[in-house]
Each structure stands twice: as structure tokens, then as C-alpha cells.
Amino acid sequence: MSFFQKIKQFLGFVGVKVEMQVADTFSKTGNTIQGKILISSKSDQQILSIEVGFEEVWKIGKGENETIKTFDLGEWKNKNEFTIKSGETREFPFVLNYSMIKSENDRMMESSKVGKALGGLGKLMDGEKSNFWLKAMANVKGAAFDPNCVKEMKALS
């Protein structure tokens, strides 16, 4: 491998592409997300592992008073190393198990009709909002920045 190729490899310009085939939505009352990871490459590469993570980015407040927290809800890993050849595409089906984390307002909304109204009002007044992200990454040997794919998921009640 030439010096220029080693620099490209280290910086993550390895020609490996990560894609996800998964629904756009998930159920807040469920506990699994199923899909497929597609790995393709423009050159021969050694893949050390594949990881998929599901997270919630929770925001409360607005402006200078905004607080952001990230919660890991679940993950799936394939730790089997493999070599992908130039022009090859490999598929990896996955089932990611997750569990939701509920805010105080969410728990109140589940308690009763009055709680539902108070919890909804609390969420509105607090400026509480959540976004959900599914992230897939291939750990490529010798690359400092691994190729990845990120998808926003919409929650169904």
C-alpha cells in the first residue's frame, strides 16, 4: 500500500459504504427493531465488526435554558471479522432489542385520565421533546473514522 493510500485508509476514505434497510417508525410499546445492514466497498477491506445503536435525544427547555440528554436504548453487534472484496455487497439482518426510558411527564400521562392531561401539559410547559436515532457503523481495520449511517426514527404510540 502506498503512502497516499495509507493516509486515505487512516482518515476513513476507504470506499466502504454502510446502508440500513429498516422501517421509518418504531413502537414505543414494543421492544425490537428489525432490519438489514448493507456493506459495500470499492476496494478490498477488512471489517472488524458491525454495530447498530438506538438512542433517544431528549431536550427540555428552550434557548439558554435548554438541556439535552442522550440515552442509549439498545444495541446490536456483529463481532465476526470478514474481508469484503472490491465491488462486493454483503447483507446482515439484525434484530435490535431496546427499552424505552420515560420522563416524569410520560409516567404521569400513563397513570390516569387526569394524569394524561397533567403530563401533556407538563411536557408542553417544560418544552420537552424527544428524537430517536438508529445508527449503524462498520469498524474498518486501519481507519480512524469508520463509515456509518444514521436514520431518524418516528415513534408510534
Beta strands, then each sheet from edge to edge (+ up, - down):
strand 1: 16-22
strand 2: 25-27
strand 3: 32-41
strand 4: 45-60
strand 5: 67-78
strand 6: 82-84
strand 7: 89-97
strand 8: 129-140
strand 9: 148-156
sheet 1: 1+ 3- 7+
sheet 2: 2+ 9+ 8- 4+ 5-
sheet 3: 2+ 9+ 8- 4+ 6-
end
